Amino acid sequence: MNQNQDQDNSQNLVIGRKPVLELLSTTPHKVETVYLLERPGKDMLKIVESCRQNRIKYKRLPPGDLQRIFPGNHQGVIARVFFQGFCPLETLLAGTQHAAFPLILALDQIQDPGNMGTLCRTLYAFGGQGIILPKNRTAFPGPAASRASAGALEKTSIAQVTNLARALEQCKEEGFYIYATGMNEKMTNLFHAQLHFPAVLVLGNEEKGVRQGVLKRCDSVLTIPMSGEFDSLNVAQAGAVIMGQFLRAITTS
């Protein structure tokens, strides 16, 4: 772990049993993950129970792994915190329905915080409404993502969900069209597609793309035609191109 990563971690950690328990009791929506010793004592049971009640992810780790996260007196418990706080998906959807640019990004296991931040910056610049993140295998919206976003991350509503596929079903029930990026037999050329609003745009993992279970919940799969030597773009670049086309569609309709 390099110095910058240490600084990023320390800025988003709450250390010790009492501080973490207090955080879980007062503002659980700000807690992203709780790390515990793999064999926690009885005094940790309240923390585990609070995580379960609030549906907060917790991990049991050996002492060495906890020391790597925070090389100090952590008392066997560390919470990683998104101080801005995640918003409920229902709140994000309600705020998007009648917005001037009613577009939400859903990031399917995007693991590079730089890509997350860059996408957030583009979305915010265009007037998009927010981001949906799955809890697992996803970059943390901390300082690294914030730097890449040039401060847009702190101004963007972010909903964290346990199951992205089910969250997309909820979006569809609320009248949202679901678009994904990728290559399959049903793909549509982005520049020929008729785009509908309100919309959710799903962008996939840097290497694997959008997962099949998530793709099944999408109404359309958009592809960017390539005429040069490369057959794909970085996810942040592709997202910017597609968001630009959505903005064009809403401003010329």
C-alpha positions as CSV (number, residue, x, y, z in Angstrom):
1,M,0.0,0.0,0.0
2,N,1.5,3.3,-1.0
3,Q,1.5,6.6,0.9
4,N,-1.4,8.0,-1.2
5,Q,-3.5,4.9,-0.4
6,D,-2.7,5.3,3.3
7,Q,-3.9,8.9,3.2
8,D,-7.1,7.9,1.3
9,N,-7.9,5.2,3.9
10,S,-7.2,7.3,7.0
11,Q,-9.5,10.0,5.7
12,N,-12.4,7.6,5.5
13,L,-12.0,5.5,8.6
14,V,-13.6,5.4,12.0
15,I,-11.5,3.5,14.5
16,G,-12.4,1.7,17.7
17,R,-15.4,-0.1,19.3
18,K,-17.3,2.8,20.8
19,P,-16.9,5.2,17.9
20,V,-18.0,2.6,15.4
21,L,-21.0,1.5,17.5
22,E,-22.0,5.2,17.9
23,L,-21.7,5.7,14.1
24,L,-23.9,2.6,13.5
25,S,-26.5,3.9,16.0
26,T,-26.7,7.5,14.7
27,T,-25.8,7.6,11.0
28,P,-25.6,4.1,9.6
29,H,-26.3,5.4,6.0
30,K,-22.7,6.7,6.0
31,V,-21.1,3.4,6.7
32,E,-19.8,1.4,3.7
33,T,-18.1,-1.5,5.4
34,V,-17.1,-2.6,8.9
35,Y,-13.9,-4.7,9.4
36,L,-13.7,-6.9,12.5
37,L,-11.2,-9.4,13.9
38,E,-12.0,-12.8,12.5
39,R,-12.7,-14.1,16.0
40,P,-14.5,-11.1,17.6
41,G,-15.2,-11.2,21.4
42,K,-18.6,-10.8,23.0
43,D,-18.2,-7.1,23.1
44,M,-18.3,-7.0,19.3
45,L,-21.7,-8.7,19.1
46,K,-23.6,-5.4,19.3
47,I,-21.6,-4.1,16.3
48,V,-22.3,-7.3,14.3
49,E,-26.0,-7.1,15.1
50,S,-26.2,-3.5,14.2
51,C,-24.6,-4.2,10.8
52,R,-27.1,-6.9,10.2
53,Q,-30.1,-4.7,11.2
54,N,-28.9,-1.9,8.9
55,R,-27.8,-4.2,6.1
56,I,-24.3,-3.0,6.2
57,K,-21.5,-5.2,4.9
58,Y,-19.0,-6.5,7.4
59,K,-15.9,-8.6,7.1
60,R,-14.0,-10.7,9.6
61,L,-10.2,-10.3,9.0
62,P,-7.1,-11.7,10.6
63,P,-5.0,-9.2,12.7
64,G,-2.5,-8.6,10.0
65,D,-5.1,-7.5,7.5
66,L,-6.6,-5.1,10.0
67,Q,-3.1,-3.6,10.7
68,R,-2.7,-3.0,7.0
69,I,-5.9,-1.1,6.9
70,F,-5.0,1.0,10.0
71,P,-1.5,0.5,11.6
72,G,-2.5,1.6,15.0
73,N,-4.7,0.7,18.0
74,H,-7.9,-0.2,16.3
75,Q,-9.4,-2.3,19.1
76,G,-10.3,-5.0,16.5
77,V,-12.9,-2.9,14.6
78,I,-12.6,-0.4,11.8
79,A,-15.4,1.2,9.8
80,R,-14.9,2.6,6.3
81,V,-17.2,5.6,5.9
82,F,-18.6,7.6,3.0
83,F,-19.1,10.9,5.0
84,Q,-21.4,12.4,2.4
85,G,-23.8,9.5,3.0
86,F,-25.7,7.3,0.6
87,C,-29.2,8.2,-0.3
88,P,-32.1,5.7,-0.6
89,L,-32.7,4.5,-4.2
90,E,-36.4,5.7,-3.9
91,T,-35.2,9.2,-3.2
92,L,-32.9,9.2,-6.2
93,L,-35.6,8.0,-8.5
94,A,-38.2,10.4,-7.2
95,G,-35.8,13.3,-7.7
96,T,-35.0,12.3,-11.3
97,Q,-38.5,11.8,-12.7
98,H,-39.1,15.4,-13.7
99,A,-35.5,16.7,-13.8
100,A,-34.2,18.7,-16.8
101,F,-31.7,15.9,-17.6
102,P,-33.3,12.8,-16.1
103,L,-30.4,10.4,-16.4
104,I,-28.9,8.1,-13.7
105,L,-25.7,6.1,-14.0
106,A,-25.6,2.5,-12.7
107,L,-22.0,1.3,-12.3
108,D,-21.8,-2.5,-12.5
109,Q,-18.7,-3.4,-10.5
110,I,-16.5,-0.6,-11.8
111,Q,-13.4,-1.0,-9.6
112,D,-11.1,1.9,-10.6
113,P,-12.0,5.0,-8.5
114,G,-10.5,7.2,-11.2
115,N,-13.1,5.9,-13.7
116,M,-15.8,6.4,-11.1
117,G,-14.8,9.9,-10.4
118,T,-14.4,10.8,-14.1
119,L,-17.9,9.4,-14.9
120,C,-19.3,11.4,-12.0
121,R,-17.7,14.6,-13.2
122,T,-19.2,14.2,-16.7
123,L,-22.6,13.3,-15.3
124,Y,-22.7,16.3,-13.0
125,A,-21.4,18.6,-15.7
126,F,-24.3,17.5,-18.0
127,G,-26.9,17.9,-15.3
128,G,-27.4,14.2,-14.6
129,Q,-29.1,13.2,-11.3
130,G,-27.1,10.5,-9.6
131,I,-25.4,7.2,-9.4
132,I,-26.3,3.7,-8.4
133,L,-23.5,1.5,-6.9
134,P,-23.6,-2.2,-5.9
135,K,-22.2,-2.9,-2.5
136,N,-19.7,-5.6,-3.6
137,R,-16.7,-5.4,-5.9
138,T,-17.1,-1.7,-6.6
139,A,-14.6,1.1,-6.1
140,F,-15.1,3.1,-2.9
141,P,-16.3,6.7,-3.5
142,G,-13.5,8.1,-1.4
143,P,-10.7,10.7,-1.9
144,A,-9.3,9.0,-5.0
145,A,-12.7,9.1,-6.8
146,S,-13.3,12.6,-5.5
147,R,-10.0,13.9,-6.9
148,A,-10.9,12.4,-10.3
149,S,-14.3,14.0,-10.1
150,A,-12.9,17.5,-9.4
151,G,-15.4,17.8,-6.5
152,A,-18.5,16.6,-8.4
153,L,-18.7,13.5,-6.2
154,E,-19.7,15.5,-3.2
155,K,-22.5,17.1,-5.2
156,T,-23.9,13.9,-6.6
157,S,-26.6,11.7,-5.0
158,I,-25.3,8.1,-4.7
159,A,-27.5,5.2,-3.9
160,Q,-25.8,2.0,-2.8
161,V,-27.7,-1.3,-3.4
162,T,-27.2,-4.9,-2.4
163,N,-28.4,-6.4,-5.7
164,L,-28.1,-4.2,-8.8
165,A,-30.3,-6.4,-11.0
166,R,-33.2,-6.1,-8.5
167,A,-32.5,-2.3,-8.2
168,L,-32.9,-2.0,-12.0
169,E,-36.3,-3.9,-11.8
170,Q,-37.4,-1.2,-9.2
171,C,-36.3,1.5,-11.6
172,K,-38.4,-0.1,-14.4
173,E,-41.4,-0.2,-12.1
174,E,-41.0,3.5,-11.6
175,G,-41.0,4.2,-15.4
176,F,-37.3,4.3,-16.2
177,Y,-35.9,3.0,-19.4
178,I,-32.8,0.9,-18.7
179,Y,-29.8,1.1,-21.2
180,A,-26.6,-0.9,-21.0
181,T,-23.4,-0.7,-23.0
182,G,-21.8,-3.7,-24.7
183,M,-21.9,-6.2,-27.6
184,N,-24.7,-8.8,-28.1
185,E,-27.2,-9.9,-30.7
186,K,-29.6,-7.2,-29.6
187,M,-27.2,-4.3,-29.6
188,T,-28.2,-0.9,-31.1
189,N,-25.9,1.6,-32.7
190,L,-25.9,4.5,-30.3
191,F,-26.2,7.1,-33.0
192,H,-29.3,5.5,-34.5
193,A,-31.0,4.7,-31.2
194,Q,-34.2,6.4,-30.1
195,L,-33.5,7.4,-26.5
196,H,-36.2,7.6,-23.9
197,F,-36.4,9.3,-20.5
198,P,-36.2,9.0,-17.6
199,A,-33.3,6.7,-18.1
200,V,-30.7,4.6,-16.3
201,L,-27.4,4.0,-18.1
202,V,-25.6,0.8,-16.9
203,L,-21.8,0.9,-17.4
204,G,-19.9,-2.3,-16.8
205,N,-16.6,-3.5,-15.2
206,E,-13.4,-2.4,-16.9
207,E,-12.6,-5.9,-18.1
208,K,-15.8,-8.0,-18.1
209,G,-18.4,-5.4,-19.0
210,V,-22.0,-5.6,-17.7
211,R,-22.9,-8.9,-16.1
212,Q,-25.4,-11.2,-17.9
213,G,-27.8,-11.1,-14.9
214,V,-27.8,-7.3,-15.1
215,L,-28.1,-7.2,-18.9
216,K,-31.3,-9.2,-18.7
217,R,-33.0,-6.3,-16.9
218,C,-32.0,-3.8,-19.6
219,D,-34.4,-2.6,-22.3
220,S,-31.6,-1.9,-24.9
221,V,-27.9,-2.5,-25.3
222,L,-26.1,0.5,-26.9
223,T,-22.8,0.2,-28.8
224,I,-20.5,2.9,-30.1
225,P,-19.4,2.1,-33.7
226,M,-15.6,2.0,-34.1
227,S,-13.9,2.8,-37.4
228,G,-10.3,3.0,-36.1
229,E,-7.8,0.4,-35.0
230,F,-9.3,0.1,-31.5
231,D,-12.5,-1.9,-30.9
232,S,-13.4,-0.4,-27.5
233,L,-13.0,2.6,-25.3
234,N,-12.2,3.0,-21.6
235,V,-15.4,2.9,-19.6
236,A,-15.1,6.6,-18.6
237,Q,-14.5,7.6,-22.3
238,A,-17.4,5.4,-23.5
239,G,-19.7,6.8,-20.7
240,A,-18.9,10.4,-21.8
241,V,-19.7,9.7,-25.4
242,I,-23.0,8.0,-24.5
243,M,-24.0,10.6,-22.0
244,G,-23.3,13.3,-24.6
245,Q,-25.8,11.5,-26.9
246,F,-28.4,11.4,-24.2
247,L,-27.9,15.1,-23.6
248,R,-28.3,15.8,-27.3
249,A,-31.5,13.8,-27.3
250,I,-33.1,15.7,-24.4
251,T,-32.1,19.1,-25.7
252,T,-33.3,18.6,-29.2
253,S,-36.6,16.9,-28.4
